[in-house]
Amino acid sequence: MKPFLLLGIRDEDAAADNEYAAFLGFTGLEESLLHRVRLERRPLGSVNLEDWSGIFLGGGPFNCSAEPATKSAVQQRVEKELAHLLDEVVARDFPFLGACYGIGVVGTHEGGTVDRRYAEPISRVRVSLTPAGRRDPLLVDLPGEFEAFVGHKEAVRDLPAHAVRLASSPQCPVQAFRVGANVYATQFHPELDVLGLCTRIEAYKHAGYFEPHQADSLKAMARRGEVVDPPRILTRFVRRFARA
């Protein structure tokens, strides 16, 4: 089987390594079949799509809607590299799944509006599939409503006309969408379980998502939930797109 590619942007080792471990665990892939590139550390370089079964893009502290003058040189480089990659991914309808930051990247690339209107604090939210989402082959293993972990400062406000909205939550109208048949993005985190969220709460305690003194109560919130369905998206993605 051709391997999958995971693109990460998390500078904090604990969060980055936990993200990689989560993708490994929920996809069922061995390390030899899930190659990670930490874009915050080195340029992406040339990507030959024929070498891969599919591509994942993880989340992180970057915000697509931030004013250009406030973006670091690293973020500006990463955005250019991802835009160039998506030019080919979308043109070829190549299997791609972006989570959290990924929904802003894909939404921006496709001409949607990404801003701060529908931000959500770190929390468990109730996600509902749209009629199109219920029919979508990647979401077929999910119930019509399920709990998911979120935490984001920006979100898609307006989808481009050619995109298909797949899921929403009470505070965020676009929790997932699809472009073409194979390019996906989710606002919620399909790779997050309780341990992973607690790891990120510690890693981003001073990143402006919440007040530092709220860390313990947020961890308690995570432990009270039953967030078990979103990781099935990762399992299904691999089953659907793995190529010999």
C-alpha angles and dihedrals in degrees: 000000000000111000127248123239123229117197115199134186102182113124094191109089095212093054094040094049092045090051091052092047090050093052090048093049099045096041092045090227125144119231091258089061098045112056115193126209117187101210093190087066105040141007118272095233123190117342118199104200090204089070093061141061093210145326132247124196116198131207133258146144098301118110120202092203095056117117109270092236090060096051118101121238088252093054092047090051092047092050092052092048093049093047090053091048092049091052088068097033093056095040090054096034088233118180108271134159121187120188125205100320085033093064090057092047095050093039092052093044091053095049100260126139116257118184144132098275097100102034116149128204121235101289149116111271135186109245120199124199118228119228088265090049092053089055096043114114093221093054097041093110094056127091118240089259127026142157121258138173119248139171120161141143095209138032142176109282099176124022120213112255094251095055123094118224109223106173144010141183131210093264100030120049095195112052094149139004141172134220116202112335102304112028112094138175132184130194092203121066113256090184097055126105127165095275091049094050092049089051091053093046088061094043094050099034090123099034097096099256091113141346110282092237089061094065097097094047090050091052089050089051090054093051093052094060136081103226101164107124107066096069089064086075090066092048091049092046091058094044092049100045107029109127130200 
